[in-house]
Amino acid sequence: MEPVTNVAKKPIDQNLHGSWRLANDELREITIKKSADPQENATVTTEKPEDILLSFFPDNTFTEIKTGGAYKTGKWNYAADSSLSMNYGNETKTFSLVFGRENTGLRLLTLKSASGESLSLAGFGKSMENFRDDPFYPGNNSWRNKPLQTETDKQILSRLTGYLLHSAYLLKAADTRKQTIISWEFSKGVIKIYNGGIGLVPRDEIPEIWTHNFYSKDDALKAYEMFDEYLRTTTYKGTPKGNWVLDDHAILLDIISGLKQRE
């Protein structure tokens, strides 16, 4: 008889903090690999359903972003009976939670509603040590809140720099988490990433999802022109670090600083 061996199993992580997306890979619309120009390596399958990204933070805030551009934020609460309440302001949704883990170590989370519907999610990114630096923290996504009226040039510039800062946080988080893939599907916009450089997508390729974050297409184009004019008239004088992710992060921060000085 073979001796009985005790196999130590890694305990299931029941920490909700961090980002989660649909567990079914077939539902993911765009995955951009970590290369010198990730946007050119995108694979798009538009016939598939929208993906969703849920991010939970230690201050009990959360964000919900869909690949189609829809954005919501609110407050969450984890009760003693293992139920999760998500308050969107005008409604509250309650779920029971089931945590799990794949053999690969990937965290899994299933949200089950009282009606029997369930949503299976997989870990997308663990909580940052400073969670307010997370690219999907509410404070880094206020640029997604569509205004109710046309904005002044100063407000449009602020919305533009908010988008750029979110993108900078996206790069920084990828480096901090040592991710081999940087996903941009929840952050589509006008930035074009190069190996140690930042550019703009062509004017006729501006994603509609990005323009929807402005009051009108005219306001979105005004933001695009502000960015374009800055890139054409300014040269980055920083020293390369030898890591294109950190180099592009530093360039974005420099661009944001320069744009704000033009307010």
N, C-alpha and C positions, 0 to 999 in steps of 0.2 A: 504494500500500500504506500502510495506517495505521501510524504509528510505534508501536513497542512501548513501552509504559509500565510502569514498575515500581511496583506498588502495595504500599506498606508494610503489612504485616499485624501486628496486635498479637500479641505472643507469648502462647502459652497459659500461663495461670497454673497451675503445678503445686504450689501451696502448699495443703496439706490443711486448714490451720487455718481455723476458722470453722464455720458451720452449713450443713447441706445437707438438703433435703427432696425427696420424690419429684418427678421432673421432669414427670410427666404432670399437667397442671392439673386434669383431670377427677377425679383421685383426692383432691383437696383438699376436705376436708369443710366447713370454715368459713373464710371470709376476712372480717375485720372492718376496715372502712375507717377511716381516720384522720379522725374527725369528733368533734363535741362529746360524742356518746354512742355510741361504737363498738359496744357490745353490742346496741343496738337496730337496727343496720344489718347484723347478721349474716345470711348466707344459709346455710341448713343443708340438706344433701342426705344424709340418714342411710343411704340405700340403697347408697352408694358405699363402697369398701374404705377401710380405715384409712390415714391418711397417717403418715409416720414422719419424725422429725427427728433427724439425727445431727450432733453437735457435737464437733469435735476441738480440743484446746487444746495450747499449747506445752509444758506440763509432762507431755505424753503421757497425759493423762486424756481420756476421752470420755464423753458421755452419749447415751442412746438413748431417745427419748420418742415414744410413739404417741398419736394423737388419742383412742384408747380409754382412755388413762390408764396403760398399762404403762410402767414406767420401769426402766432399767438403766444402770449406769455401770461403767467398767473402765479398763484401760490399753491404749494402742495403740502399735504400733511399725512404722515405715516402713523396710523393708530395702533394701539396695543393689540388689537385683534388681527393685525397684519393686513389691514385694508388701507388703500391709498385713496385720498381725496384730492382732486385737482380742481381748483377754483379758477375759472376763466374770467371772473368779474361778473358776468351776467348768467352764468350757470356753473354748477358743480357736478363733476363726474366722479363716481366712486367705483373702485375696482378691488378685487382680491388679488394678491400677488403670489406668484410661484417662481422662485429662483432656481436656477440650474446651472450646469456647466458642461460644455462639450468635452470630449476626450482631449481635444487640442488645448483646453484651458480657457476657451472663449466663454465669457459670461453670457448667460441666457436669462431672460425675464419674460414671463407671460402675465398679461393683464386680463383679468376675467371680470366681465360686468355681471350685474344681477340678472340680466336677460339671457345670459348664457354665451354671449359673444366673447371672443378672446382675441388678443393681439400678441403675437410672438415677436420678441425683440432680442437682438444680440448686442453685446457690448461694442461700442464704437470708439470710445475714448474714456479712460478713467479720469476722475476729477483731478484738476490741476492743484498743486500745493497751494497756490494763490488762486482760488476759484474765480476771482473777478478778472483774471487774465485769460479765462477760457474764451475762445472765439464765439461761443454760443451763449455766453452769459447775457442776460437781458440788457445790461448797460452797454454792451458791445454790439447791439442789434437794433438800437432805436432808429437807425436810418431806414429800417424796413417798414416803419409805421407811416403809412401813406398820409400825407397832409390833406386837410379838408379844403384848402384853397391854394392858389398859386403862391409861391414863396419869393422872398427877396433874394437878391444875389448872395447876401451873407448867409441866409438860411440854406440855400442850395449848396453853397460851398461847405457848410457844416455837415450837410447830409452826405456830400461826396467824401469828406475827410473821415466821417464815421464809417463809411463803407471801406475805405482804405485801411483804417485802423483795424477793423474786423479781419481784413485780409492779412495784415501783419501778424495779428494774434494767431491766425490759422497756421502760418508758417512757423511761428515760434513754438506753438503747441506741438506741431509735428516733430520738430527737432527735440523738444523736451521729452516727448513720449517715445522718441527713437522709432517713429513710424517709417516703414518701408514704402508706404503708399500715402499720398496726400489726396484726399477726396475733396473736390470742389463742387459737387453736385448740389449742395445746399447753399452755395455762395456764388452763384453765377453772376458775372458782371463784366466790366470792360477792361480789367487788367489783363495784360499778356505777360506771362512769366518767361524770362530767359535765364540762361546760366550767368548769374551775376548782373542782371539787368531787369528793368521793368518797362513795359511798353503798353500800347493800347491796341485793342482789337480794332479792325477796320470799322469805319462809321456804319457801313451797311451790314455789319455783323453784330451790332449791339443787341444783346439778348433782351427780348421783350419783358422777361421777368424782372430785369434790372430797371427798365424804364417805369414799370408799374409801382416802384417804390417812390416815385415822384408824383406830384399833382398831375402833370401832363407830360406828354412826349417832348414838348418844347422845353420844359424845365429840365428834363433828363438830358437833352441835347446841350443845354447851356452848361450843365455840370461836365459833360463830356468835353466840351470846348475849353472849359477852365483847365481840365486835366491835360488836354492836348497842348494847350498854349504853354503850360508850365514845363512839360517835358521837352518842348521844342526850344525853350529859351533858357534852360537851366542844366548845368552839368554837375553830376554827383562827384564829390571830392573825397569820399571816404576810402579807407584802405580795405581791400578784399581780405576775407578771413580764410579763404580756401574751402569754404562750405557754401554752396550756392543758395541753400535754404536760408542760412543766417545772413548771407550777403544781401539777398533780396529783402529780407526782413529789415535790415539796416537801411536799405535804399528807400523802402516804403516809409519808414519813420522819418527819414530826411525830407521826403516829398511832403508828408503831412505837415511837418514843421514849416516848410517853405510856403505851402499854400495858406496856412493860418496867418502867416505874416502879411498876406495880401488882403486880409479881411478889412 
